[in-house]
Amino acid sequence: MSGELRARVREEFERRFGAAPSFLARAPGRVNLIGDHTDYNDGFVLPMAIDREVWLAVRARTDRRVAVHSIDFGEDATFSLDGARARDSGGWVEYLRGVAWALEDDGRPTRGWEGVAAGDVPLGAGLSSSAALELAAARTFSAISGVVWQPVAMARIAQRAENEWVGVNCGIMDQLISAAGAAGHALLIDCRSLETQLVLIPDSVAVVVLDTGTRRGLVDSAYNERRAQCEAAARFFGVPALRDVDVATFTAREHELDPVTRKRARHVIHENARTLDAAQLLERGDLAAVGALMDASHASLRDDFEVSRSELDTMVELARRDDACLGARMTGAGFGGCAVALVRREGADTFACDVARMYTEVVGLEPAVYVCAASQGASVESLD
């Protein structure tokens, strides 16, 4: 599909602008293998960039305007790089405007460009289509404006665009994995220091994303509530964040917490430990143990953090019934979206078909199932 998208944006650019583009930029979506609701607790996450991406075909302009056509939305958008201080019309173009604003505000000069965008990261599924668009835009501005590409710095800029311009209070994980992913690897991220470690994914397994066909809807209040509960637990332990509490300390004092705060803290503290263990076990090739940690993560998200829902639980249960499945869990913020499964590669295609069929029979919804490969982070190709 990547090759098809590449050709599609290039052809549409030539049709619209009457000449070839100067650059092609791309950035991937992501799936998180383990480590959810740990990011805003300064903890650890283990995502991988997936082979579903946003592509931009672009060339520089002589003025300070950006003009983009979105194939996916069938829309044109233009904006000035001067004087932007607030969101305008909303929608997909605000991610581009936000990145431009964050770059300029960070002292990184921008230049105008025109382009065509297309992607195959599913919208609203929790696979970070927004981060892919942000990082493709950042890669484009970097190439057009001659800004040195620095993955961590650009991830911070893209996160700021989403937090302060778009208005979504996300952590750094989505932008950083889209910026710094590597083919064949997951990326262990320390969400406090932003230090990263590549973790090899053995060829013997595939990562399968199972989209339940449900969407999160309006869950800001639930997210903010859980964030506040985690902060209250950190204050109880006298630390900056729950990342600073180890399992032994928590176990010794958990009885002092009220039942709800105890459950929230238990998830985060044990999830951090599971994430670090999973990275080591994946490197060693102990895939059964990684799968067991994924299973435990789902139970914790369901029972202690209470962010799952019946369709996610059903998808995970059906995935685990298959002999090819080593482990499965919901992934992302919760309340809908996707599950992720670690599956023996030789059985991955059959697994995908069987689980999708059973899910439809049980739930009555048509899922989307993606057998994914770990992809390279944001990149640019010069055509000059």
N, C-alpha and C positions, 0 to 999 in steps of 0.2 A: 504493500500500500504506500510505503514511503516514496518509492520511485514514481508511482502514479501521481501523488500529490505534487512532487517536485516538477513533473512534466506539466501538470495542470496549471500551476501558478505561473510557470514560465510562458506557456502558450497564451494564457489569458492576458498576461502583461503585454505580450507582443501584439495581441489583437487590440487592446485598449490604447496602448501608447505608441504603436507603430514602430517599435524598436525593441531590441533585446534588453533585458534587465542587466544591471551591472553586478548585482549580488543576489545570491539566494541565502536566506537565513532560516534556521529551523530550531525548534526547541521542543523537548518531549514533555508529555504528561508523566504521571508517576503513580505507583501503588506502594503503600507502606506495608512491608512484610510483618512488622511487629513494632510496637511502641506508639500507642495512641493515647492522647490526652496527657502525654509526658512533656510535650514541647513547651507549653506555657508554664510548666513547673521546672524549667531549666534542665530537663532530663535528656534522655537518649531516644533516638528513633532509628529505624533501619529500613529506609525506602529504597526503591530502585526506579530508575527512569525506564519507561516502557516504550515500545516501538509504535506508539501512536503520538502524533506530533502536530505542531502548527508550523506551516511554511509561509515565508514571505519572499516574493520576488520584487526587487526594488532597484531604483536608480536615484542618484542625487538630483535635487533641484537647485536652481540658482537663488531662489528666495527662501524665506523662513516659514514655509508652509509644508504640511504633510497632507498628502491626498492618497487615500487607500480605498480599494474596492475589496469587500469581503464576498468571496464566492459562496460561503456557507449561508450568509444572511441575505445575499442578493442586494447589498446596500453599498453606497458610496459615502465616504465621510472625509471631510477636510477640516483642518484646524491650524491655527497659527502657533508658532513656538514662542511668540512674544506676548507677554502680559496675561498668560493664563493663570488664574488664581482660584478658580472654582469649577466644579463639575458643570457640564452643559446639558446635553440632551440625554445622558445616560446610555446604557447599552455597551456593546463590545468596544467601541472606539474610546471609551473612558479609560480602558486599560492602557492604550497607547498614549493618550494624553497624560495619564498619571505618570508613566515612565518618563516621558519628556520633561514633565514638571520636576520630578524627583532628581533627574540627572542635572538639570539646570540649577536647581536649588543646592545640589551638592558640589557645584562649581565645575561641572563637566559640560563643556560646550556641546550644543546640538546643531545640526544642519537639517534643512528641509529635504524631503524625499517623497517619491510617489511609488506606490506598490500595489500588489495584489496578495491577499491573504486567503489561506484555506487550511483546514485541519481535520483530523479524524479522531481527536480526543473527545469522547462522549461528554456532552454538556450536562452538568448537574449530577454526575454519577460519583463524584468524589475522587476523580482521577486528575484533578488540577488542570483543567482546560484553561483556567484564567492565568495560572502561573506560566503555562506553556506560551500563551499569547504575550505575557509580559516579558518573558526572557527572549522570545523571538524579536520583539520590539527592541529590547535592550541590545541584542546582538546587532540589529540593523543600525541603530543609532551609533553604536561603537564603530561599525565598519564605515558608515557614511561620514562620521565626524572625526575619524582618526583617533578615537579614544582607546587606550590600551584595555584589552579584555581581562578583567580580574573576576573570576567566578564568585568569590565570596562577597566582594564589594558590590557587584552587580546584583547578586541575590538580595542583599540588603536594600538596594535602591528599589528593586521590584517589590519587595515586601512593603517598603514605605509607600510606594504608589498604591498598593492595595489597601493598606491600613488608613492612610491619610487622605488619599484622593478618592478611591472607590468607596471607602468606608467599611471595609471588612476587616475585622480584628484577627487576622490569621497569624500563626507563628511563622518561623523562617523555613520550615522543612520543605514546603512545596517549591519555593523559589530556589533553594539551595540545591536540591536534587536535580531540578531542571537545568540549573547552571553547570553543575559539577559532576553529573553522573558519568559512568563509564560502561562501555559495552561489556556484557558478561559479568557484571558486578552489582551488588547492592552497595549502599553507602551508609556506614555508621556515622551518625552526626551527633556531636555533643552540642545540644541547643544552647548551652551557656557560652562556651568558648568558640563555637562554630568550627572546632577542629573536626576533621573528617578522616575516615579510614575506609579504603576500598575493601570489600569483602567478596571474594570469588563465589559465584554461584555455580556449583558443579554442573557439567553437561548432562548428567544423568537425570536431572529434574527440570520440570517446567513450572513456571508460575502462571496460574490460571485465575483471571479476574472474573467474578461472577456477579453481574449487575442484576439486582433483584427486580428492577423496574419500578422501585419505589424511590421517592425523593424526600429530602429532609424537611422541606417546607419551612415554616417559621419556628426555628428552634433557638433563636438568639437568647431568649430568657433562660432556657435550660442550660445553654452553654455558659452564660454569665453566672448562673447560680452555682454550677459545678466549679467554675474558676474561683468564685468567692469561697466555696467550701474548702478547696485546696489551700487557698491563702490563709484561711482560718487555722487549718491544721498545721501549716508551716509556722504560724505565730505560736501555736501551742508548744511546738518543739523548739522554739527559739532559733529558727534558722531562716535564711533568706527564701528558700524554696524547698519543696518536698524532695527534690533531688539530693538534698543534704542529709536525709534521714535514711539509714540503712535498715534492712529487714529486721535485724536483731534488736535495734533500738525501738523500732515500731512495735514489735511483738511484746517487748517488755512493758510498754506503756499504753498500748491500744485500749485497754480497759478504762482508761481515764477520759477517753473521748466519747462524745455522744454518738449514738448508733449510726447516724447518717454520715457524719464527718469521718467516723472510723472507716466506713466502707469506702468512701471516696479516697482517703489517704492510703488505705490498703491496696487499692488498685494501682495507684500511681507508683508507690514504693516498690511493689512486687513487679510491676510492668517494666520499670527501669532495670531491675535485676534480670528479668526475662530477656530484655532486649540485648543487654551486654552478653549474657550467656548464649543467646541465639547467634550473635555475630561470631563468637569463638567456635561454636559447634558447626556452623555453616562452613567456616574455613577448614575445619578438620574433616568435613564430609560426613558428620554424624547426623544424617538427615532425619532419621526417626526421632531423635531427640529434639531437633528443631521443630518438627511437626507437633510433638507433644507440648512444646512451649506455645505454639500458635493456638492449640486447643485450649490451653490454660488461659491464654490471653482473652479468648472469646468469652469463656465462662466469667472472667473477672469483669469485662466490659458489660456483660449482660447482668450480672448479679450484684457487683459492688459499685460500678459506675452508672449502671442503669441507663445505657444509651443505645441498646439494641432495640429490635422490634421483632414481631413474630415472623415476618418474611425473611429477615436476616437469619434468625435462629433456624428456620426451616431449611434455608439454603445451605447453611453450615452443616446441619445434620445430614442432609442428603449427600453432600460432598464427602463426608466422612464414611458413608456406607460403601463407597467405591473402593475396591482393593488397591487402586492406583494412588489413592490419596494418602499422603503422609500426615497432613494436618490442615486445618482450615479455621478461619476466623473472620468476623466482620472487620472492615478496615475503614479508617477515616473517622469523622466526627460522630457518626452514628445516626440513629433515627431514620435510617433508610440508606439507599445507595448500594454499595458493593461489599461482597465478601472476597477473600483471597484464599487460594488453596495452593499448597506445595504438592506437586503430583509427579509420579514417575514419568519420565519423558515418553517412554514407549507406549504408555497408556493414556496420554494427555488428550488426544483428539477424541477417543472413545469416551473418556471421562466427561469431556465438555458436552458432547451430544447427550449422553445418558442423564447427566445432572439437569441439563436444561429441560429435557423431556419430563423427568419426574417432577421438577419444580412446577411446570405448567399444570401437570395433572393434580398436584396437591394444592397449589395456591391459586391457579387460574390466571396467572400473569405470564407474559412472554419475556423471559430474561434475555439478556445479551451476555454472551460468554466469549472471553478473549484469552487465547493461549498466547502469553506475552514473552518476549525476549527482552533482556536488559539492554538498554540503549545508551548511546553516548549523550552527554549533555549538550547544551546549546552550541551550535556551530554555524560557521558562515563559509560560503564558497564564492570566490570571486570569478566572474565570467569575463572580465576584461582581458 
